Amino acid sequence: MRKLCLLAALISPLACAQVVSVETNSLMRLPNTASILQLERLEVADYGTLLIPSNVTEVSVGELRLGRDARITIVPGEQALELKVNRAELSEGSQITARGASGTYQKAARSGRNLNLQIKALTAPQLMVDGRGGAGAPGFVGLDGANGQAPGCAWGQAGRGADGSDGSNGQAGAPGAAVRLAVPRDYPADKIKVQVAGGAGGVAGPGGKPGAGGKAKGCLVYKADGGKSGKPGLDGQPGEEGAAGSVTVQRL
């Protein structure tokens, strides 16, 4: 990225115009010092990726070029992103991705980021946008049951193994994004590919393993039988799929 104009970005919410180039097989992140960015030209070479931070809400581009399998990846965020392009030339396999993030044991799944994409002049074999929701967090694994105690030769019986606890349910997937496209009137509709499915539900947490019963023990007078094993915990239920997003296409 050349001449980022960091000083101007720090004192103004509108970053000055600039040229951004992402090299082949590399990743670059736009600065997050301003919520509105203006780019004279944006070039992402083959297999390269440009990352747009969550705090950026508007990007205006004079000329956009995406190489083969190049990506513009938009980080999930609460506010929609406005991406306005005067002229775009997109190569085979290139894509604009606004997918949500998958859930974890610590964080819930994130929705696809809402995107308003306007391209005034477009040359591309396909216009591909991915706004699917993130997959739900997996359920917690049930605790294993404790093993039963071994018997004594002078007293008692072997202890029974404890039951494993049940696994928890997977969490619901996050909703897909609301994607609004404004493209040239002559761009073929069958070349527009937008995915806004909700995220898959989280996998069920497996039940805990049963505890083993106390082992049999041979004694001088008698033999103490082993204890019974506990029961395995039940598996949880898979989470529900997230709600689908929406797609609106406007012709310029």
C-alpha positions in Angstrom: 0.0 0.0 0.0 1.5 3.3 -1.0 1.2 6.6 0.9 -1.4 5.6 3.4 -1.8 9.2 4.5 -1.8 8.1 8.1 -1.6 11.6 9.5 -4.7 12.6 7.5 -6.5 9.5 8.6 -5.8 10.2 12.3 -7.3 13.7 12.2 -10.1 13.1 9.8 -12.8 10.3 9.6 -12.3 10.3 5.8 -9.0 8.8 4.7 -7.4 10.5 1.7 -7.4 8.9 -1.8 -4.7 6.2 -2.3 -3.6 3.2 -4.3 -3.7 -0.2 -2.7 -1.9 -3.2 -4.2 -2.0 -6.8 -2.8 0.6 -9.1 -4.1 0.1 -12.7 -5.3 -0.5 -15.2 -2.5 -0.4 -12.5 0.2 -2.7 -10.9 2.7 -3.2 -7.2 3.4 -5.4 -5.5 5.9 -6.8 -2.0 5.3 -6.0 0.5 8.1 -8.7 0.8 10.8 -7.9 4.4 11.6 -10.9 5.7 9.6 -14.4 4.4 9.1 -14.6 5.8 5.5 -11.9 5.1 2.9 -11.4 6.4 -0.6 -9.2 4.5 -3.0 -8.2 5.6 -6.4 -7.3 2.1 -7.4 -7.5 -1.3 -5.6 -5.6 -4.3 -7.1 -5.6 -7.7 -5.6 -3.3 -10.1 -7.5 -4.0 -13.8 -8.1 -4.7 -15.7 -4.9 -4.3 -12.6 -2.8 -6.6 -11.4 0.0 -7.6 -7.9 1.1 -9.1 -7.7 4.6 -11.6 -4.9 5.5 -11.8 -4.3 9.3 -15.0 -4.3 11.2 -14.9 -0.6 12.0 -14.8 0.4 8.3 -18.3 1.2 7.1 -17.7 2.7 3.7 -15.1 2.1 1.0 -15.2 4.0 -2.3 -13.0 2.7 -5.2 -12.3 4.3 -8.5 -10.9 1.2 -10.2 -11.1 -2.3 -8.8 -9.1 -5.3 -10.2 -9.3 -8.8 -8.7 -7.0 -11.5 -10.0 -7.7 -15.2 -10.2 -9.2 -16.6 -7.0 -8.5 -13.2 -5.3 -10.6 -12.2 -2.3 -11.9 -9.2 -0.6 -12.7 -10.4 2.9 -15.0 -8.3 5.1 -14.7 -8.8 8.8 -18.0 -9.4 10.6 -19.4 -6.2 12.2 -22.7 -4.7 13.5 -22.8 -2.0 10.8 -23.4 -2.7 7.2 -20.5 -2.0 4.8 -21.0 0.3 1.8 -18.7 -0.7 -1.0 -18.9 1.6 -4.0 -16.9 0.9 -7.2 -16.8 3.0 -10.4 -15.1 0.3 -12.6 -14.5 -3.3 -11.7 -12.6 -6.0 -13.6 -12.9 -9.4 -11.8 -11.1 -12.6 -12.9 -12.2 -16.2 -12.6 -12.8 -17.4 -9.1 -12.5 -14.0 -7.5 -14.9 -13.3 -4.7 -16.2 -10.7 -2.2 -16.7 -12.4 1.2 -18.8 -11.1 4.0 -19.2 -14.4 5.9 -20.0 -14.6 9.6 -17.6 -16.2 12.1 -18.1 -19.7 13.5 -19.0 -20.0 17.1 -16.6 -21.3 19.7 -17.0 -22.5 23.3 -16.3 -18.9 24.4 -18.1 -16.9 21.6 -21.4 -17.2 19.8 -21.5 -17.4 16.1 -21.4 -14.1 14.1 -23.9 -13.2 11.4 -22.8 -12.5 7.9 -22.1 -8.8 7.5 -24.7 -6.8 5.7 -23.3 -5.5 2.5 -24.4 -2.8 0.0 -22.3 -3.3 -3.1 -22.5 -0.8 -6.0 -20.6 -1.3 -9.2 -21.2 1.1 -12.1 -19.1 -0.7 -14.8 -18.4 -4.4 -14.5 -16.3 -6.9 -16.5 -16.3 -10.3 -14.9 -17.1 -14.0 -15.8 -19.0 -14.1 -12.5 -19.9 -11.8 -9.7 -19.5 -13.9 -6.5 -20.5 -12.7 -3.1 -20.5 -14.9 0.0 -22.6 -13.6 2.9 -23.3 -16.9 4.8 -23.7 -16.9 8.5 -21.2 -18.5 10.9 -21.7 -22.1 12.1 -23.0 -22.5 15.6 -20.7 -23.4 18.5 -20.4 -27.1 19.3 -22.0 -28.5 22.4 -19.9 -29.3 25.4 -18.7 -32.9 26.0 -20.3 -34.6 28.9 -18.1 -35.5 31.9 -16.9 -39.1 32.3 -18.2 -41.0 35.2 -15.9 -41.9 38.0 -14.7 -45.5 38.4 -16.2 -47.6 41.3 -14.0 -48.5 44.2 -12.5 -52.0 44.5 -13.9 -54.2 47.3 -12.0 -55.2 50.4 -11.5 -58.9 51.5 -13.1 -58.3 54.9 -15.9 -56.0 54.0 -18.3 -54.7 51.4 -18.8 -55.0 47.7 -17.1 -53.4 44.7 -18.5 -50.0 44.0 -20.6 -49.3 40.9 -19.1 -47.0 38.3 -20.8 -43.6 38.1 -22.8 -42.6 35.1 -21.4 -40.2 32.5 -23.1 -36.8 32.3 -25.1 -35.8 29.2 -23.5 -33.7 26.5 -25.0 -30.3 25.8 -26.8 -29.2 22.7 -25.0 -27.4 19.9 -25.7 -23.7 19.5 -27.7 -22.3 16.6 -26.0 -21.0 13.5 -25.9 -17.3 12.8 -28.1 -15.6 10.2 -26.9 -14.9 6.7 -26.3 -11.3 5.6 -28.6 -8.9 3.9 -26.9 -8.2 0.5 -27.9 -5.4 -1.7 -26.4 -5.2 -5.2 -26.5 -2.4 -7.7 -24.9 -3.5 -11.0 -25.0 -2.4 -14.6 -28.2 -3.0 -16.5 -26.5 -5.1 -19.1 -24.7 -7.5 -16.7 -26.3 -11.0 -17.1 -28.4 -12.1 -14.1 -27.1 -15.7 -14.4 -23.6 -14.6 -13.7 -24.5 -13.2 -10.3 -23.9 -15.7 -7.6 -24.8 -14.7 -4.0 -24.8 -17.0 -1.0 -26.7 -15.9 2.1 -27.6 -19.1 3.8 -27.7 -19.2 7.6 -24.8 -20.9 9.4 -25.0 -24.6 10.1 -26.1 -25.6 13.6 -23.3 -26.6 16.1 -22.6 -30.3 16.4 -24.0 -32.0 19.5 -21.8 -32.6 22.5 -21.1 -36.3 23.0 -22.2 -37.8 26.3 -19.6 -38.7 28.9 -18.1 -42.1 29.1 -19.4 -44.5 31.9 -17.3 -45.1 34.9 -16.0 -48.7 35.3 -17.1 -50.7 38.2 -14.7 -51.8 40.9 -12.6 -54.7 39.8 -13.3 -58.2 41.2 -10.9 -59.3 43.9 -9.9 -62.8 45.0 -9.7 -63.4 48.7 -8.7 -66.4 51.0 -12.3 -67.0 52.2 -14.3 -65.7 49.2 -14.1 -63.8 46.0 -15.5 -60.3 45.9 -17.3 -59.7 42.7 -16.6 -56.7 40.5 -19.0 -53.8 40.5 -21.2 -52.8 37.5 -20.1 -50.1 35.2 -22.1 -46.9 35.0 -24.2 -45.8 32.1 -22.9 -43.5 29.3 -24.2 -40.0 29.1 -26.6 -39.1 26.4 -25.5 -37.1 23.4 -26.9 -33.6 23.1 -28.9 -32.4 20.1 -27.4 -30.6 17.1 -28.1 -26.8 17.0 -30.6 -25.3 14.6 -29.5 -23.8 11.3 -29.4 -20.0 11.2 -31.9 -17.9 9.3 -31.2 -17.2 5.7 -30.3 -13.7 4.7 -31.7 -11.7 1.8 -30.5 -10.6 -1.7 -31.7 -7.5 -3.5 -30.4 -6.7 -7.0 -30.9 -3.2 -8.5 -30.0 -2.3 -12.1 -28.1 0.9 -12.8 
